[in-house]
Amino acid sequence: MVGWTYNQVNLVECQVALVLCLMTGLSSENFSLFLPSHEVHKLLGLKSELYYVRDGEVNLYALGFEVVVPNNISVLRMTWQSLSRQKVHYAIAVLVNKTDALGTPHLDIDKQGLLPVTQEDFKVFLPCTGEKSEEVIIRIQINVTTEGYQNTTFDFKRRKVCLENQNQNGTMLMNLSPMVASTSSFYIAVGCASALIIVITAVATACYVRIQKTCRSNIINYRGDPPRDASTQSQTFLRVDTPNNANTIAGYSGFRRLTSLPTSAPVQVNNLLVSELTEQICEIALEKGKIVLYEKIQEGTFGHTCRGVLTDDGNEVNMKQTAIIKTVSEQASKDQISMLLAEGMKMYGINHKNVLPIIAVCMDNVKQPILVYPFMNKGNLKLFLQKCRFSVQGHCHTLLTQDLVAMAIQIVQGMSHLHKKDIIHGDLATRNCVVDDRLHVKITDNALSRDLFPDDYHCLGDNENRPVKWLALESLLKKEFSTASDVWSFGVTLWELMTLGNQPYKEIDPFEMATSLQDGYRLFQPINCPDELYHLMALCWMTKVEKRPTFSKLLAFFQDFYNALGLYI
């Protein structure tokens, strides 16, 4: 990236987040700043306003969301209003990291002035030069100061796609790849078509009629110990900052055209008929009165997870079970609601100690369905690993090599079972696993993952928000998903385990991922990662799918490796 280093960018983001969390002055309490509904619809396909600051309340999740601006949009609009009796001063700047593809951005307002006392729009013009195809990172920085109070800075990030032979108004001068189609809702995933949306909405209505049906009685309290040894290993894991082969990407240019990868692997898809989905949802439907919601665990822009209690008063004894709850906000679109249901039912009916199945669905409010899962007290595995990496010693688990290998064994066991059931996960990562205080790991579906982990998903201009840096090469190029592509994703997941939740391929732009992989670039060996484990990761990332190990072979290796570790303790 030209102009900024990634460390500098991360530092700026951390500073902004810290300021927003700590600020108590009148800067944020006396104005509103939001995207009007027509602008949200243009960029995200949603018919609602998106507030960054609403009457002084700051939406950190909206601020952190990175908006992709397609090539045919050259004007951004934002709305603001001062609510203070005092004068509120502003200063605004637009920064770009590349100037070859994008001309000089400009505003239709002064760079310094007073916030209007009535709602007014201002525009940011982003003219592409048409000289080069490239993705440009744009930062809109707004500094707001109320007289007598400390100022506050807001940092908005946009990714502008510019294409060669396109004029400044966004008019195409030649036929280009459909890869640059207009960006829709960032929740639109692979294979979700408008027909499916309509049908699933009808499903929700049908389940509402049958909502009095109680939840099935086979809510299972899963138990299963990973292979662990009573003794411990002295070697802990360190944070990885600099890859040992980062120089291999120095010559890549952005937004290259991608070539197809020949492969002989059979493509497998989870084919679930709409009628089957309807029946499954209705089988586990229950009324809202049996679900009690408590504190939120994670919150995104349009959805959140929280801890709750599921009650069953059908027996003589009133049974209660702690549960994980997934749901969406009132601003969620039909696309997001239908995607929540479709992805949330992926693990329906799976009975395995290392898979977390959905156990209930509440459709009392068809615009805000509630999905219920068994509770795991340490929550999301990715967040747990990061907490272990950053926390003071003694305040969290000190994860040893054996611990991480035991967790990897459980993920392999869960994936092996899913493949036996002809289920392709398609989004295996630590963010889609959960863990408890005994380090029991379970694989989950990917419902709400795009919203809760927006940095892990990217839209490459093809209307699909995908986990680009976890996908196999054939999945990136040809959208082919199979057991072999899940093995590739497991290799990245294993790398996440060994780095305690580091971000894979952090130094590579999402648009350059496929080109980088084709050129042979792979993740570096983490510090303190045994050579045997890194060799296994490399096998998972073989270009030819037939050369990748199966999960059954991975399980045999890990069990042998785990036993060998015990001999050195």
Secondary structure as UniProt FT lines:
FT   HELIX           6..22
FT   HELIX           26..29
FT   STRAND          31..35
FT   HELIX           37..44
FT   STRAND          50..54
FT   TURN            55..56
FT   STRAND          57..58
FT   HELIX           60..64
FT   STRAND          67..69
FT   TURN            71..72
FT   STRAND          75..82
FT   STRAND          88..96
FT   STRAND          106..107
FT   STRAND          112..114
FT   STRAND          120..125
FT   STRAND          134..146
FT   TURN            147..148
FT   STRAND          152..162
FT   TURN            164..165
FT   TURN            168..169
FT   HELIX           178..180
FT   TURN            186..187
FT   TURN            190..191
FT   HELIX           194..209
FT   TURN            210..212
FT   TURN            244..245
FT   HELIX           246..249
FT   TURN            250..251
FT   HELIX           274..283
FT   HELIX           288..290
FT   STRAND          291..299
FT   STRAND          303..312
FT   STRAND          319..328
FT   TURN            330..331
FT   HELIX           334..344
FT   TURN            345..349
FT   TURN            353..354
FT   STRAND          360..362
FT   TURN            366..367
FT   STRAND          370..374
FT   TURN            377..378
FT   HELIX           381..390
FT   TURN            393..394
FT   HELIX           401..420
FT   TURN            421..422
FT   HELIX           430..432
FT   STRAND          433..435
FT   TURN            437..438
FT   STRAND          441..443
FT   TURN            447..448
FT   HELIX           449..452
FT   HELIX           454..456
FT   STRAND          458..459
FT   STRAND          465..466
FT   HELIX           468..470
FT   HELIX           473..478
FT   HELIX           483..498
FT   TURN            499..500
FT   TURN            504..507
FT   HELIX           510..512
FT   HELIX           513..518
FT   TURN            519..520
FT   TURN            527..528
FT   HELIX           531..540
FT   HELIX           545..547
FT   HELIX           551..566
FT   TURN            567..568
//
